[in-house]
């Protein structure tokens, strides 16, 4: 390298290493998925991430802060809510240092490589663990203070999911209010959420409302099915019509907050779904109803219709849940909320025509690694050069005159190189990144006589991953994989190549 390039190179590396994260840009309404782990055969974290990528799921919620899962999510672009389990609330609520240590161990150790967007302090604490109610807000504030000390308070929200059972007289929505006996907790909680620009997390389950209504709530109303106007529920105070139970409960939440003079706190639905199996006394827990509810829910959120009280302001929602949890305590329905079985096969195929690419949950297709849409051509070229050089893959098929030379452009050639590298590393999702210019897809990029590696039957959705990484229950944060070393070297190589290209 010419001597005059060295100062510029060092400057570029310094800027790359010292750049601090900025507040995330606002995004529209989205669908996320909860990931429970009460499975007899819980997939490895890298397999979970491979499934998330193949299904283009960009938002997830964990019920803990498992380090193995957080490491597997690093540099994936998937945004995650982590959770403080209920049994840890007492210590965190009583001690700032305990809260600081929790944040250091579970947030700072992984952020920003893993995009943690929020911390859920407990889950339905006020209904499932009422004895912890006195320390709930203290725990939330202590976690927020720890984030503030690390300058992460604007980047990571803090809240706690509430059950809708706390909202009394939920219909008509305009009359809804929180259980007054809990106001000593609810009021300071809402005050905190308002002062920190956070959101109220709420778990919305029309299935349970329907089951407990003794026939008052129609099944079609609970499932988002079209109903005639004369069958819609009408709020007698506002004369607003409700065509589904989900919107009515979300609006009841808005009205319950307004009853306490909080009118500008957004709502995030952290759980919603429908079971696909049930006991004999749960005849409506069926595959068809689960498919109908979740398909309609996804469309409803993504088309941004909002609710009657706040039209056009859609409420982002996390589906409960990714996997059926066969070892979860309770009835058959409690084990049957998942979109997928543990082996990655879909429980049912969602009906999402014209609803975008998220959760088109047919995993029978092979996965491929291709150039990300809109990726910078210089970055693609640098990644292509790395794959065909230090990456040690056979790039002869994209040489002139060979089967995959045409079309002769960097995207087509990068597609071939990325997919070959991805499959030669055992469909490891971490291998399909290339500094952010590649992504996993289920669309076969093969064309004509150019047959890609993924079309030759080398596995499904990363289930053949075989690298050294912590298990789902691991407490270790170390990774002994050569892949992580090579990715670090690749980042430096990218800077060098971009700088030389620029000069």
C-alpha positions in Angstrom: 0.0 0.0 0.0 1.2 3.5 -0.8 2.5 5.3 2.3 0.2 8.2 1.8 -2.8 5.9 2.2 -1.9 4.7 5.7 -3.1 7.8 7.7 -6.5 7.7 5.8 -6.8 4.0 6.5 -6.1 4.4 10.2 -8.6 7.3 10.3 -11.3 5.1 8.7 -10.6 2.3 11.1 -10.8 4.7 14.1 -14.1 6.1 12.9 -15.5 2.6 12.4 -14.4 1.5 15.9 -15.5 4.6 17.8 -18.8 5.3 16.1 -21.5 5.4 18.8 -25.1 4.2 18.2 -27.7 6.8 17.6 -31.4 6.7 18.4 -33.3 4.3 16.2 -35.5 5.9 13.5 -39.2 5.6 13.9 -40.8 2.8 11.9 -44.3 1.9 11.0 -46.4 -0.8 12.6 -44.9 -4.2 12.5 -45.6 -7.8 13.4 -43.3 -9.6 15.9 -43.2 -13.1 17.4 -42.7 -14.3 20.9 -40.3 -17.2 21.5 -41.0 -19.5 24.4 -38.6 -22.3 25.3 -40.8 -24.9 27.1 -40.0 -27.5 24.4 -38.7 -31.0 24.9 -36.4 -30.5 21.9 -35.7 -26.7 21.8 -33.8 -25.8 18.6 -30.3 -24.4 18.9 -30.2 -20.6 18.9 -28.6 -20.5 15.4 -31.4 -22.7 14.1 -34.0 -20.4 15.6 -32.3 -17.4 14.0 -32.2 -19.2 10.6 -35.9 -19.8 10.8 -36.5 -16.2 11.7 -34.5 -15.0 8.8 -36.1 -17.4 6.4 -39.5 -16.1 7.5 -38.4 -12.5 7.4 -39.3 -12.0 11.0 -37.6 -8.8 12.1 -39.0 -8.4 15.6 -39.0 -10.9 18.4 -39.7 -11.0 22.2 -37.8 -13.4 24.5 -39.0 -14.4 27.9 -35.5 -14.1 29.3 -32.1 -12.8 28.2 -30.5 -16.0 27.3 -26.9 -15.2 26.2 -26.8 -18.0 23.6 -29.8 -16.6 21.9 -28.5 -13.0 22.1 -25.2 -14.1 20.6 -26.9 -15.9 17.7 -29.0 -12.8 17.0 -25.9 -10.6 16.7 -25.6 -8.7 13.4 -28.8 -10.3 12.2 -30.8 -7.1 12.0 -33.5 -8.7 14.1 -34.9 -6.4 16.8 -35.4 -8.1 20.2 -37.3 -7.4 23.4 -35.6 -9.1 26.3 -37.3 -10.0 29.6 -36.5 -9.9 33.3 -38.2 -13.1 34.7 -40.7 -12.5 37.4 -38.6 -14.3 40.0 -35.8 -11.7 39.6 -38.0 -8.6 40.2 -37.6 -8.5 44.0 -33.8 -8.1 43.9 -33.8 -5.6 41.0 -36.6 -3.6 42.6 -34.7 -3.3 45.9 -31.2 -2.7 44.6 -29.8 -0.3 42.1 -26.6 -2.3 41.9 -28.5 -5.5 41.2 -30.3 -3.7 38.3 -27.0 -2.3 37.0 -25.4 -5.7 37.1 -28.3 -7.2 35.2 -28.1 -4.5 32.5 -24.3 -4.9 32.3 -24.6 -8.7 31.9 -27.6 -8.9 29.6 -27.6 -5.6 27.6 -24.2 -4.0 27.5 -22.5 -7.4 26.8 -24.5 -7.7 23.6 -25.5 -4.3 22.4 -25.3 -2.9 19.7 -24.3 -6.1 17.8 -27.6 -7.5 19.0 -30.4 -4.9 18.5 -32.1 -4.8 21.8 -35.0 -2.4 21.5 -36.8 -2.8 24.9 -36.7 -4.5 28.2 -39.8 -6.2 29.5 -39.7 -6.0 33.3 -41.5 -9.1 34.3 -44.6 -10.5 32.5 -48.2 -9.9 33.7 -46.7 -9.3 37.2 -49.9 -7.7 38.7 -52.0 -10.7 37.9 -49.5 -13.6 38.0 -47.3 -12.4 40.9 -49.4 -9.8 42.8 -47.0 -9.9 45.8 -44.4 -8.3 43.6 -46.6 -5.3 42.8 -45.0 -3.0 45.4 -41.5 -3.4 43.7 -42.6 -3.4 40.1 -42.2 0.3 39.4 -39.0 0.5 41.4 -37.6 -2.3 39.3 -38.5 -0.5 36.1 -37.0 2.7 37.3 -33.8 1.0 38.5 -33.3 -0.7 35.1 -33.9 2.6 33.4 -31.4 4.3 35.6 -28.8 1.7 34.7 -29.5 2.3 31.0 -29.2 6.0 31.6 -25.8 5.6 33.1 -24.7 3.8 30.0 -26.3 6.4 27.6 -28.7 3.7 26.4 -31.9 5.2 27.8 -33.0 6.8 24.5 -32.2 3.6 22.6 -33.8 0.9 24.7 -37.4 1.3 26.1 -38.4 -0.1 29.5 -42.0 -1.3 30.2 -43.9 -4.2 31.6 -46.7 -6.3 29.9 -50.1 -6.1 31.6 -53.0 -8.5 31.2 -56.2 -7.0 29.8 -58.0 -8.6 32.8 -56.8 -5.5 34.7 -59.2 -3.4 32.6 -62.6 -3.5 34.1 -65.8 -2.9 32.2 -64.0 -3.2 28.9 -67.1 -2.8 26.8 -68.1 -0.3 25.8 -64.5 0.8 25.5 -65.3 4.4 26.4 -66.3 3.2 29.9 -63.2 1.1 30.5 -61.0 1.7 33.6 -58.1 -0.1 35.4 -58.8 -2.0 38.5 -58.9 0.9 41.0 -57.2 -1.2 43.7 -54.1 -1.2 41.5 -54.0 2.6 40.9 -51.0 3.0 43.4 -49.0 0.9 40.9 -50.7 1.8 37.6 -50.5 5.6 38.0 -46.7 5.8 38.7 -46.2 3.2 35.9 -48.0 5.3 33.4 -46.3 8.4 34.7 -42.9 6.7 34.1 -43.9 5.6 30.6 -45.0 9.1 29.7 -41.9 10.7 31.0 -39.6 8.3 29.1 -41.5 8.2 25.8 -42.1 4.5 26.3 -45.2 2.4 25.5 -47.7 0.5 27.6 -47.3 -3.2 26.9 -50.5 -5.1 26.9 -51.4 -8.8 26.2 -54.6 -9.1 24.1 -56.3 -12.5 23.8 -59.7 -12.4 22.1 -59.7 -16.2 22.4 -60.0 -16.0 26.2 -62.6 -13.2 26.0 -64.6 -15.3 23.6 -64.3 -18.5 25.8 -65.4 -16.6 28.9 -68.2 -14.7 27.4 -70.7 -17.6 27.4 -71.8 -16.9 23.8 -72.1 -13.2 24.2 -69.1 -12.6 21.9 -69.6 -14.1 18.5 -66.8 -16.3 17.1 -66.5 -14.3 13.9 -66.1 -11.1 15.9 -63.2 -12.7 17.8 -61.5 -14.0 14.6 -61.6 -10.7 12.6 -64.0 -12.3 10.2 -66.2 -9.9 8.2 -69.5 -9.3 9.9 -72.5 -7.2 8.6 -72.8 -3.7 10.1 -75.9 -4.6 12.0 -73.9 -7.3 13.8 -71.1 -5.0 14.8 -70.7 -4.0 18.5 -71.6 -0.4 19.1 -70.2 1.8 21.9 -73.4 3.5 23.1 -71.5 6.5 24.4 -69.5 7.3 21.3 -71.7 5.5 18.7 -68.5 4.0 17.3 -68.9 0.5 15.7 -66.4 -2.3 16.4 -66.0 -5.1 13.9 -63.6 -7.2 16.0 -62.7 -7.9 19.6 -59.0 -6.9 19.2 -59.7 -3.3 18.3 -62.3 -3.0 21.1 -59.7 -4.2 23.7 -57.0 -1.9 22.4 -59.4 1.1 22.5 -60.5 0.0 26.0 -56.8 0.3 27.0 -56.6 3.8 25.5 -59.8 4.9 27.4 -58.5 3.3 30.7 -55.4 5.4 30.5 -57.4 8.5 29.6 -59.5 7.9 32.7 -56.3 8.4 34.7 -55.4 11.5 32.6 -52.8 9.8 30.4 -53.6 10.4 26.7 -50.4 10.2 24.8 -48.9 6.9 25.7 -48.7 4.5 22.8 -49.8 0.8 23.1 -47.6 -2.1 22.1 -49.4 -5.5 22.0 -46.8 -7.9 23.4 -48.9 -11.0 23.0 -51.9 -12.1 20.9 -52.8 -15.3 19.2 -55.1 -18.3 19.0 -54.4 -22.0 19.9 -54.6 -24.7 17.2 -55.5 -27.5 19.6 -57.6 -27.8 22.7 -59.3 -30.1 25.1 -62.8 -31.4 24.5 -64.2 -28.4 26.3 -62.3 -26.1 23.9 -63.9 -26.9 20.6 -62.8 -23.6 19.0 -59.1 -24.2 19.5 -58.6 -25.5 16.0 -56.1 -25.3 13.2 -58.5 -23.4 11.0 -59.4 -20.8 13.7 -55.8 -20.3 14.7 -54.9 -19.8 11.0 -57.8 -17.4 10.5 -57.0 -15.3 13.6 -53.3 -14.9 13.0 -53.6 -14.4 9.3 -56.3 -11.7 9.8 -54.3 -10.1 12.7 -51.2 -9.8 10.6 -53.2 -8.2 7.8 -55.0 -5.9 10.2 -51.7 -4.6 11.7 -49.8 -4.2 8.5 -52.5 -2.4 6.6 -52.4 0.3 9.2 -56.1 0.9 9.6 -55.7 1.5 13.3 -58.6 1.3 15.8 -61.9 3.3 15.8 -60.5 5.6 18.5 -57.2 6.1 16.7 -57.8 5.4 13.0 -54.6 5.2 11.0 -52.4 4.5 14.0 -51.8 0.8 13.9 -50.6 -1.0 17.0 -47.5 -3.2 16.5 -48.2 -6.7 17.8 -46.2 -9.8 18.8 -47.8 -13.1 17.9 -47.9 -15.7 20.6 -45.9 -17.7 19.6 -43.1 -19.1 17.4 -43.1 -22.7 18.6 -45.6 -25.1 20.1 -44.4 -25.6 23.7 -45.0 -29.3 24.4 -43.6 -29.2 28.0 -45.6 -26.2 29.1 -47.8 -26.8 32.1 -51.6 -26.7 31.6 -54.1 -27.9 29.2 -53.5 -28.9 25.6 -54.4 -25.5 24.3 -51.6 -24.0 26.5 -49.1 -26.0 24.6 -50.6 -25.3 21.1 -50.2 -21.6 20.3 -47.2 -22.0 18.0 -46.8 -21.2 14.4 -44.1 -23.9 14.0 -43.2 -27.3 15.5 -39.7 -27.7 17.1 -38.3 -29.2 13.8 -39.2 -26.0 11.9 -42.2 -27.4 10.1 -45.2 -25.1 10.1 -48.2 -26.0 12.2 -50.3 -24.5 9.5 -49.7 -22.3 6.4 -50.8 -18.7 7.1 -53.2 -17.2 4.5 -51.3 -14.0 3.7 -51.7 -13.4 0.0 -50.9 -9.8 -0.8 -49.7 -9.2 2.7 -46.0 -8.9 2.1 -43.3 -11.5 2.7 -43.4 -11.8 6.5 -44.4 -15.2 7.9 -45.1 -16.9 4.6 -44.5 -19.9 6.9 -43.8 -22.6 4.3 -40.5 -24.1 5.4 -40.6 -26.9 2.9 -38.5 -24.9 0.5 -34.7 -24.7 0.6 -33.1 -21.5 1.9 -30.5 -19.5 0.0 -28.2 -16.6 0.7 -28.3 -13.7 -1.8 -27.4 -10.0 -2.1 -29.7 -7.8 0.0 -32.0 -5.5 -2.0 -30.5 -2.0 -2.3 -27.1 -3.0 -1.1 -24.2 -0.7 -2.1 -22.5 -2.0 -5.2 -19.0 -1.3 -3.8 -19.8 -3.2 -0.6 -21.1 -6.1 -2.8 -18.0 -6.1 -4.8 -15.8 -6.2 -1.7 -17.9 -9.0 -0.3 -17.7 -10.9 -3.6 -13.9 -10.5 -3.6 -13.6 -11.8 -0.1 -15.8 -14.8 -0.7 -13.8 -15.8 -3.8 -10.5 -15.1 -2.0 -10.1 -15.5 1.8 -13.6 -17.2 1.8 -12.1 -20.0 -0.2 -15.1 -20.9 -2.3 -14.9 -22.0 -5.9 -15.9 -19.0 -8.0 -15.0 -20.6 -11.4 -18.7 -20.9 -12.4 -19.0 -17.1 -12.6 -15.9 -16.7 -14.8 -16.5 -15.6 -18.4 -17.8 -18.5 -20.5 -19.0 -20.5 -17.6 -22.6 -21.4 -16.6 -23.1 -18.6 -14.1 -21.2 -15.8 -15.8 -24.4 -14.3 -17.2 -25.9 -11.9 -16.3 -22.5 -10.2 -16.0 -23.1 -7.9 -13.0 -22.0 -7.7 -9.4 -25.4 -8.6 -7.9 -25.7 -11.9 -9.9 -22.1 -12.9 -9.2 -22.5 -12.0 -5.5 -25.6 -14.1 -5.3 -23.7 -17.2 -6.5 -20.7 -16.5 -4.2 -22.8 -15.7 -1.1 -25.0 -18.8 -1.5 -22.0 -21.1 -2.1 -20.3 -19.8 1.1 -23.5 -20.0 3.1 -24.1 -23.7 2.2 -20.5 -24.7 2.6 -20.7 -23.5 6.2 -23.7 -25.7 6.9 -26.4 -23.1 6.3 -25.1 -21.2 9.2 -27.2 -17.9 9.3 -24.2 -16.0 10.5 -22.5 -16.9 7.3 -25.1 -15.0 5.3 -24.3 -11.5 6.4 -21.2 -10.2 4.6 -21.2 -7.0 6.6 -25.0 -6.5 6.1 -25.2 -6.8 2.3 -26.6 -10.4 2.2 -29.8 -12.0 3.5 -31.4 -15.4 3.6 -34.3 -16.1 1.2 -36.5 -19.0 0.2 -36.5 -17.9 -3.5 -34.2 -20.1 -5.6 -31.8 -17.8 -7.5 -30.8 -20.6 -10.0 -31.4 -19.8 -13.6 -30.9 -21.7 -16.8 -27.9 -24.0 -16.5 -26.6 -22.0 -13.5 -27.6 -24.2 -10.5 -26.9 -22.7 -7.1 -25.5 -24.7 -4.2 -28.8 -24.4 -2.3 -30.6 -26.2 -5.1 -28.4 -29.3 -4.7 -30.2 -30.5 -1.5 -27.7 -29.5 1.3 -30.2 -29.1 4.1 -33.2 -27.1 5.2 -33.4 -23.8 6.9 -30.1 -24.1 8.6 -31.0 -27.2 10.6 -27.6 -28.8 9.7 -25.8 -26.0 11.5 -22.7 -27.3 13.3 -20.7 -24.6 14.9 -19.4 -23.9 18.4 -21.9 -21.6 20.2 -23.7 -21.5 23.6 -26.9 -23.5 23.9 -30.2 -21.9 24.6 -29.6 -22.4 28.3 -26.0 -21.5 28.3 -24.5 -18.9 30.7 -21.3 -18.5 28.7 -20.9 -15.5 26.4 -17.8 -16.8 24.6 -17.9 -18.1 21.0 -15.1 -20.4 19.8 -15.9 -20.3 16.1 -13.5 -19.4 13.4 -16.4 -17.8 11.7 -16.4 -14.9 14.1 -12.7 -14.3 13.6 -13.1 -14.4 9.8 -16.0 -11.9 10.0 -13.9 -9.5 12.1 -11.2 -9.7 9.5 -13.8 -9.3 6.8 -15.0 -6.0 8.3 -11.4 -4.6 8.2 -11.0 -5.9 4.7 -14.2 -4.1 3.7 -12.9 -0.8 5.0 -9.6 -1.2 3.2 -11.3 -2.1 -0.1 -13.8 0.7 0.1 -11.0 3.2 0.9 -8.8 2.1 -2.0 -11.8 2.2 -4.3 -12.7 5.7 -3.1 -9.2 6.9 -3.6 
